[in-house]
Amino acid sequence: MTSNESDSNATTSPAANEQSDAAAAPSYAQDSSTACQPRAMIEAIGLSKFYGPFAATRDVSFSVREGELVAFLGPNGAGKSTTMKMLTGYIAPSEGEARIAGCNMMENRIEGSRHLGYLPENGPLYPEMTPLAMLDFFADARGLSDDMKQERIEAVVEICDLSSVLYKPVSKLSKGFKQRVGMSQALLHDPDVLILDEPTAGLDPNQIRGVRKTMRRLGETKTILLSTHILQEVEAMASRVVMIYEGRKVYDGDVQTLREIGNGDLDQSFHALTRDESN
């Protein structure tokens, strides 16, 4: 090597080295605006579901980042449940992709399900079993060790306040307690992500209050997508809203901006974004 070549290498500027390092780094490290953001735990990427000529959803895209509690809002029949079923891998999308914690739910559903707790609307329960027997069964189905099973059952019984009904058949429980049992099985394996479809549907005001309290507690450590058509639930629990109407996304933003669409009234905002122009 010549002395000139040596001098050239020795005097390479720190800025030049930083540029070289940046060029070699993954693309997500180059964007300072996104580098420090929490990762996306729930991703809907162009999700569509067709039943013959009918489109239940069409090109729905959004993401929920780690630690967010997002309300998935829309009138009945808007496509909320269909979208959630695609996100969880329960049904296959006609087009698009669903990801949970980075896992494609059609290609790698088992791994994605390790991160996911799902409470469908009117979730199926075994009416002849007690809550304790059900939790024991689900823990075995998920392959939890004996020690972990005991620990997690105790934890979800406390979170969902089930101690007073542990030994009663599910068929004898109120609607509110049945919802709690469904929630407990969704939490049993301590998932990072919760997808909850209308968790307050059919509950009385006291039961709804209990669900809100549980959601706020869970929102401290988990990523939650919660569907509803009840505007009070949005205000009480969520900081961000994704709204869907006739199978298409019509809003994605914070609650305050949504309120401004209706001049400070969420009811008016909802109507403005979901009204049938033919009426």
C-alpha positions in Angstrom: 0.0 0.0 0.0 1.3 3.5 -0.9 1.6 6.3 1.7 -1.0 8.2 -0.1 -3.5 5.3 0.1 -2.7 4.9 3.8 -3.3 8.6 4.5 -6.6 8.5 2.5 -7.9 5.5 4.6 -6.7 7.0 7.9 -8.4 10.4 7.3 -11.8 9.1 6.3 -14.3 11.4 8.0 -16.6 10.2 10.8 -19.5 11.5 8.7 -18.5 9.3 5.8 -18.3 6.3 8.1 -21.7 7.0 9.5 -23.1 7.3 6.0 -21.6 3.9 5.1 -23.0 2.3 8.3 -26.4 3.8 7.6 -26.4 2.5 4.0 -25.7 -1.0 5.3 -28.3 -0.9 8.1 -31.9 -2.2 7.7 -34.3 0.2 6.1 -36.4 0.7 9.3 -33.3 2.1 11.1 -32.9 4.9 8.5 -36.2 6.7 9.2 -35.8 8.6 12.4 -39.5 9.3 12.6 -40.3 5.6 13.0 -37.2 4.1 14.5 -38.4 4.6 18.1 -42.1 3.7 17.5 -43.4 0.5 19.1 -43.7 -2.4 16.6 -47.0 -3.2 14.9 -48.6 -6.2 16.8 -51.9 -6.3 14.7 -51.7 -5.7 10.9 -54.6 -5.7 8.4 -53.0 -5.3 4.9 -55.6 -4.9 2.2 -58.0 -7.4 3.7 -61.1 -8.2 1.6 -63.6 -11.0 1.9 -66.0 -11.8 -0.9 -69.0 -14.2 -0.8 -69.9 -14.5 -4.4 -70.7 -10.9 -5.6 -71.1 -9.6 -2.1 -68.1 -7.9 -0.5 -68.2 -8.2 3.3 -65.0 -6.2 3.5 -62.9 -4.5 0.8 -59.3 -3.4 1.1 -59.2 -2.8 4.8 -55.8 -1.7 6.0 -54.6 -0.6 9.5 -52.2 -1.5 12.2 -52.2 -1.5 16.0 -48.9 -0.9 17.7 -47.6 -2.4 20.8 -49.4 -1.0 23.9 -52.3 0.6 22.0 -55.9 0.1 22.9 -57.9 0.7 19.7 -61.6 0.8 19.3 -62.9 -0.8 16.1 -66.1 1.1 15.4 -68.9 0.7 13.0 -72.7 0.0 12.7 -74.0 -3.5 12.8 -73.2 -5.3 9.5 -70.3 -3.0 8.7 -67.8 -5.9 8.5 -66.2 -5.6 12.0 -66.6 -9.3 12.9 -65.5 -10.5 9.5 -62.3 -8.4 9.7 -61.6 -9.7 13.2 -62.0 -13.3 12.0 -59.5 -12.7 9.2 -57.1 -11.1 11.7 -57.2 -14.1 14.0 -56.9 -16.6 11.2 -60.4 -18.0 11.8 -61.4 -17.4 8.2 -59.1 -16.8 5.2 -59.2 -13.5 3.4 -60.1 -13.4 -0.3 -57.4 -10.8 -0.7 -54.8 -9.3 1.5 -52.9 -10.4 4.6 -53.4 -10.5 8.3 -50.4 -10.5 10.8 -50.3 -10.9 14.5 -46.9 -10.1 16.1 -45.4 -10.3 12.7 -46.8 -13.8 11.9 -48.9 -14.2 8.7 -52.1 -15.8 10.1 -52.6 -17.9 7.0 -49.1 -19.2 6.7 -48.0 -19.4 10.4 -51.2 -19.4 12.4 -50.0 -21.6 15.2 -47.1 -19.3 16.1 -49.3 -16.2 15.7 -51.9 -17.8 18.0 -49.3 -18.0 20.8 -49.4 -14.3 20.9 -53.1 -13.9 20.5 -56.1 -14.0 22.8 -59.4 -13.9 20.9 -62.9 -13.4 22.3 -65.5 -13.7 19.6 -68.9 -12.2 19.8 -71.1 -14.7 21.8 -68.0 -16.9 22.2 -68.7 -20.6 22.5 -68.6 -22.0 26.1 -69.3 -25.5 27.3 -72.5 -25.1 29.3 -72.2 -28.3 31.3 -68.7 -27.4 32.6 -67.7 -25.2 35.4 -65.4 -22.2 34.8 -62.6 -24.0 36.6 -63.0 -27.2 34.5 -63.0 -25.2 31.4 -59.9 -23.3 32.2 -58.2 -26.6 33.1 -59.2 -28.0 29.8 -58.1 -25.0 27.8 -54.8 -25.0 29.6 -54.1 -28.6 28.7 -55.2 -27.9 25.1 -52.6 -25.1 25.0 -49.9 -27.3 26.4 -49.3 -25.4 29.6 -47.1 -27.2 32.2 -48.8 -28.1 35.5 -47.0 -25.3 37.3 -47.8 -22.7 34.6 -51.4 -23.9 34.4 -52.0 -23.4 38.1 -50.3 -20.0 38.0 -52.3 -18.8 35.0 -55.6 -20.1 36.2 -55.1 -18.2 39.5 -54.2 -15.1 37.6 -57.2 -15.0 35.2 -59.6 -15.9 38.0 -58.4 -12.8 39.8 -58.3 -10.5 36.8 -61.8 -11.6 35.7 -63.2 -11.9 39.2 -64.5 -15.4 38.8 -63.8 -16.8 42.3 -67.5 -16.7 43.3 -68.6 -18.9 40.4 -65.7 -21.2 39.8 -67.7 -24.3 40.7 -71.0 -23.4 39.1 -72.0 -24.8 35.6 -71.6 -22.2 32.9 -75.3 -22.7 32.0 -76.3 -21.3 35.3 -74.2 -18.1 35.0 -75.5 -14.7 34.1 -74.6 -13.1 30.8 -72.0 -10.9 32.5 -70.2 -13.9 34.1 -70.3 -15.8 30.9 -68.5 -12.9 29.3 -65.9 -13.0 32.1 -65.4 -16.8 31.5 -64.8 -16.1 27.8 -62.4 -13.4 28.7 -60.5 -15.6 31.1 -59.8 -18.3 28.4 -58.6 -15.6 26.0 -56.1 -14.4 28.7 -55.1 -17.9 29.9 -51.8 -18.2 28.0 -50.9 -14.6 28.8 -50.9 -13.3 25.2 -49.4 -10.1 24.0 -52.4 -9.3 21.8 -56.1 -9.3 22.5 -58.9 -9.1 19.9 -62.3 -8.7 21.5 -65.5 -8.7 19.5 -68.3 -6.7 21.2 -67.2 -7.7 24.8 -69.9 -5.5 26.4 -72.8 -6.7 24.1 -75.9 -7.5 26.1 -74.5 -6.5 29.5 -76.1 -4.2 32.1 -74.5 -1.0 33.2 -72.8 -2.5 36.2 -71.4 -5.3 34.1 -70.2 -2.9 31.4 -68.4 -0.9 34.1 -66.6 -4.1 35.2 -65.5 -4.8 31.6 -64.2 -1.2 31.3 -62.2 -1.6 34.4 -60.7 -4.8 33.2 -59.9 -3.3 29.8 -58.1 -0.4 31.4 -56.0 -2.8 33.5 -55.2 -5.0 30.6 -54.3 -2.0 28.4 -51.4 -1.3 30.6 -49.5 -4.4 29.4 -51.2 -5.6 26.2 -52.1 -4.6 22.7 -55.9 -4.5 22.3 -58.3 -4.2 19.4 -61.9 -4.0 20.7 -64.9 -3.8 18.4 -68.1 -2.0 19.3 -70.8 0.1 17.9 -71.4 1.9 21.3 -69.8 5.3 21.3 -69.6 5.5 25.1 -67.2 2.5 25.0 -64.9 4.5 22.7 -64.7 7.4 25.0 -64.3 5.3 28.1 -61.5 3.0 26.9 -59.8 3.9 23.7 -57.4 6.7 22.6 -57.7 5.8 18.9 -60.5 4.7 16.6 -60.6 2.7 13.4 -64.1 3.0 11.8 -65.5 0.8 9.1 -68.7 1.2 7.1 -70.1 -1.1 4.4 -66.9 -3.1 4.5 -64.5 -0.2 3.9 -62.4 1.8 6.4 -63.7 5.4 6.7 -61.7 6.7 9.6 -58.5 6.0 11.5 -57.4 8.5 14.1 -57.7 9.8 17.6 -61.0 10.3 19.5 -60.7 14.1 19.6 -60.3 14.4 15.9 -63.3 12.1 15.4 -65.3 14.3 17.7 -64.4 17.4 15.7 -66.0 15.9 12.6 -69.3 16.2 14.3 -68.6 19.6 15.9 -67.9 18.1 19.2 -70.6 15.4 19.2 -69.5 11.8 18.6 -73.0 10.8 17.6 -72.9 13.3 14.8 -69.4 12.2 13.8 -70.6 8.6 13.6 -73.6 9.6 11.5 -71.6 11.7 9.2 -69.2 8.8 8.4 -71.8 6.0 8.2 -74.9 7.6 6.8 -76.6 6.1 3.8 -76.5 8.9 1.2 -79.5 7.4 -0.6 -81.7 8.2 2.4 
